[in-house]
Amino acid sequence: MGSGQADHRTDVAVIGAGQAGLSAAYFLRRAGLANGSGFVVLDHAKHAGGAWQYRWPSLRLDRVHGLHDLPGMALGSPDGSRPASEVVSEYFDAYERAFDLPVLRPVDVLSVREGEDVEAGRLVVESATESWSARAVINATGSWDRPFWPYYPGQETFAGRQLHTADYTGPAGYAGRHVVVVGGGTSAVQLLIEIAEQGAPASTTWVTRRPPTFHEGPFTREDGRAAVARVERAVRAGRPPASVVSVTGLPLTEDLLRARDAGLLDRRPMFERITSHGVVWADGTEQRADVILWATGFRAAVDHLAPLRLRENGGGIRMDGTRAVADPRVHLVGYGPSASTIGANRAGRAAVRELRQLLNL
């Protein structure tokens, strides 16, 4: 689209309707902004639920760590044996309806750029078919759409199956196969255990770049504050935010303790290369494999912000709280220190408070 007038005009465009986006929308609603002219929420998914709707069906709600209520409406006490993807999607859908949030979907935002001519001084949010001219943008796109696949020599020669956490649909189909699980995060451990413990067990090898750190005992508020502070220092310096587990360590839940006692958590260091039928370490040791599961995390889905040139040389977006230092009209929630469900709630409130002052709303 050229520099002409956008299709729609609004004060604040929220991009993404996960926990962070819905939190921001709630506080915009509470501030009295009207649907459409005051704010819109643009979500690329076909249904409510944010990234939760894509989680593997065997992930039960009672195995999810750190799911917090959205502001203004409690999740309640749903059946913990149900898939988290179903429960959270239903909750988000009910939340959108309860507060009459102007969520438009599916809208795949391709770019956010400076407005020109009649849109000068505003931000133009563009999809393939429509555009919105906004005085400010709250970006809440998370990371699920940007799975990180590291490269190792020979990767393209592997004759078995390679998949990422984002592609995982459950433990069925792995019986009798050897699965190499790569990654040191919570998802890696959950998938490792689930595959190994299925009815007709598969055999597994767990591989990580660094020795995993297990967090024993309760995770205190002080631990949480220290973890957030470390991530916040990174984004204030313009570095990409680290993963949560790299800061907090893996909590030793009952599932992990059981798996450790069963020998499932015997971690091996990272292999050096991949062959057509397995992986090989630097000392020549080889492990045959049918499947390589890359539980290697995600990167922030912020490529659509590239026209605004917010990235620093270090690869991240320099932040002050939720505000992009390079452009006070742009706030990122669910990014860096707010990349948790409780952090996203706080970030949504903080972003709206700052934007009300900036825009005199």
N, C-alpha and C positions, 0 to 999 in steps of 0.2 A: 504494500500500500504506500502511496506517495505521501506528500506533506499536507494533503487536504484535510478537511474536517473529519474527525472521527465519527463513527456511527452512533456512539453513546457518550454522555458526559456524566461524571459522578465526582464526588469529593474524594472518596477513598476506594481503591480497588484492592480487594483481598484476593491473593492468588493461592488457592489450595483450601480444601475443606476437611482437613484432618483435625487433630486435637488443637493444634496451634491456630489454624485458620478459624475454627469455630469459636475458640476463646476470644480471638480478636473481634469477630463478628458480634459476639455477645456484648462486649464492652462498647462497640460502636452503636449497637441497638440501645443499650442503657444510656448512652450519651444523647440519645434523641435523634440520631441521623435516620433519615427516611430511606426506605427501599428504593433502589435505583438512583435517584439524584444524590442521595447521601452516601450510600455505599452499595457495592455489589461484591459477591463472593464467586469467583470463577474457579470451577473444579473440573479437572480433566476426566475424572472417573464417571462411569454411567450411573453409579448408585452411591448413596451415602455410605460412609465407613472409612474414608481415608485409606491409608496403607493397610489397615487392619483387614479389610475385605479380601486382601490377596494372601494373607497368611495361610499356611498349610492347614487343611481341615483337622488334622490330628492334634493340633495345638489347642489343648483344652484351656478354658478360662482360668481354672485353678492352678495352671502352671505358668501363668503370665506374671511377671514381676513388675511392680510399680505402675499399675494402671490406676490413674486418679480420676475422680469425678470432673466433669466439665463444670465451669462456674455456673451457679444458679440452678443446677438440676442434678441430683444424685443418680448414679447408676443403679443403686438399690442392691438387692441380694439375688442376682440371677443364679441359675443352676451352674455350678462350677464345672460340671462334666460336659457342658456344651462347648462346641468350638468357639474360640475367642472371636474368630472372624464373623460369626453369625451374631453373637451377643453384642459386640461393639458396633457392628453395622446397624443393628436395630436401635441401639441407644443413640447413635449419631443421627439417625433418621428422625427419631422422636424428638430429639433436641432441636433440629432444624425447624420442625413443624411447631414445636411449643413456643419458640421465640420468633416465628415468622421471619426467618433469616432468608435474604434474597440470594440463594445459591443457584447459580446457573450451571447446568451440566448437560452433556459433556462439552467443555470448552478447553481446548488444548492451547495454552498460551505459548506462542512461539517467540515473542520478543517484547521487551519494554524499552522504549526509546524516548529521547527528548522530542517534545512536540515542536512543530514548526508552523509558521504563518499564524492561522487563527488559534492554533493550539500551543503557541509559544509560552514557555514557562510551566507547562503541564507535562505529564508523562502519558505517553500513548501505549496502551497495552493491546497487543495484536494477536489474534488467532488467525487461522487460515481464511475465515469468512467474515469476521467482525472485528471492530476495534472499540476501545473505551478510552476516553480522555479523562485522566484523573489528576487531581491536585497532589495526591500522594498514593503510595503503594505499600501494602503490607504483604511481604512475600512469606508464604507458609507452605512451601512445596516439599519440605522434608527431603528424603534421600532414596526412597524405595525404587524410584524410576532410574537410579544411577547405580546399579550393582557394579562393584569393583572386581575385575578379573585380572589378577597379576599374570605376567607372562613368564614362562620358564622354557628353556630350549627344548625342542621336540614336542611341544604341546600340540601342534597341529598334526603330529603323526599318530597320536593315541587312537587305537582302534575301538576302545570302549566308549562309554558315555561320560560326558562332562556336563555338569550343571551347576548352577549357582543357587544359593538359598532362595533367591527370588523365584526360581523355577520348581522348587521342591513342593510336592503335593502330598507326601506321606510315605510311610515305610513300605507300602505294598510294592512288590516287584523286585526287592533286593535279596530275597531268600537265596541262599547258596552262592551269593556273589561276594567278592571282596571289594569293600568300599574304602577309599582313602578320603578322609575328611580333613580339609585344610582350613585352619583358622583357629584363633584362640578366644573367640567371643562366646557369649551366652548361647547364641543360635547354633554355633558349631557344636558345642557340648550337648545341647538338646537334641540335635539331629543325630549325633554320634550314638547317644544312648538309645534313642528311639529305633534307629536302624538295627543296632546290635541286639536289642531286647524284643524284637518282633517274634511272632510265633515260631517261624522256622528261621532261626538266627542267621544273619549274614555275618561275615567276619569283617573287622574294621581295623584301620590304622589311623591314628590321630597324629597330625603333623602341624606344627606351629613354628613361626619364625623365632619367637622368644619363649622361654619357659613360662608357662602360665602362672599367674599369681592368684592364689585362692584366698578369699576373704573369710576368715573364721569369725564366728560370733555375729551379733546383730550389727546392721549397718546403721550407725547413729547419725543424728542431724549434723554433728561435727564432721563426720566422714563426708556427708553429702556436701556441706559447705566447702570443705577442702577440695573436693573433686570439681565442683562448679568453678571455684577460684582458679584452678589450674587451666581449665578449658577457656575461661574468660581471659586469662593472660595471653593465651595463644591468639584469640580472635582480636584482642586489642592491638596486638602486634602485627596483624594482617596475615597470620599463618593459618592454614586450614585447621579446623577443629579436630582434635583427636577423638577416637572412639571412646565411648563411656567405659568399657571394660579396661582399656589401657590405663585409665585413671583410677577406677574403683577396685579392679580385680574381680574374679569370679566368686559369687557368693556360694558358700558350701551348703547348699540345700540338702534335704533328705535324698532327693534323686541323685545328686552328685556324690554324696557320701556312699550311697549304695553302689553306684557305678564305680567309684574308686576302689571299694572293697572287692568288687568283682573283677578288677584289673582292666576295666574299659578305658581308664584315663591314663594309661601308660603312653605318655606323649613322646613323639620322636621329633628331632629337629627337622628343619625344612630340607627337602630333597634338592638335588642340584639340577636334574634334568628329567624329562619324561620320554619314555619310549613308546612303541606301538602297543606294548602289553603291560606297562607298569611305570614305576618311578624308581630313580636311581640316586643314591646319596654320593657324596664326594669320595667316600672310601670304596666305592664300587658295589656296596650292598644294594640289592635290588628287591623290590616288592612288587609282585604281580598284582594287577588290579583290573577289575571289570568296570569300576565307576570311580571318577574323581569328583567329589562334591566340594565346590569352592565356597566355603562359608567365610568369605574374606571381606565382608562388610560392604558398605555403600559410601558414595560421595554425595555431597550436597547437590541437589538438583537446581542449579542456579544459572544454567547456560543461557536461559532466556533474558537474563539481566546483562549479558555481555555488551550490548550497545551502550550501556551507561558507563562502562569502563570503571567498575568498582573494585576489581581485583588488584591486589598489591603484587609486587614482584615475588613475594613468598608464596603466591598461589591462592591466598585466602582473601576474604573481604574484611578490611579493618572495621571493627565495630566499637561503638561506645554504647553499652547496654544493648538495646535492640536496633539502634540507629546505625546506618552505614555512614561512616565518617565522611566519605566522599560526596554524599548527597543526603541531607537531612530529610528529604521527602520519602526516602526509602527505608523501611524497617524490615528486618528479618526476624521472624519468630519461628521457634523450632529449629534454630541454627545455633551451633556452638553450645554455650552454657544452657540454653533453653531447649536443647534436644532431648527432653524427657517430658512425660505427660504433665507432671506438676510444674516443671519449668516452663512448658508451653503456656500453661494457664497464666502464670505470672507475667510472661513476656507479652501476651496479648493485652493484658491490662496496662502494662508499662508503655507499649507502643501507642495505644490509643490515647493515653494521657499526654504523651509528648506531641502527637499529631494534633490534638485539640488545641494545644497552645500554639503550635506552629501555624496552623490554618485558621486559628480563631474560630473554632467550631463551638 
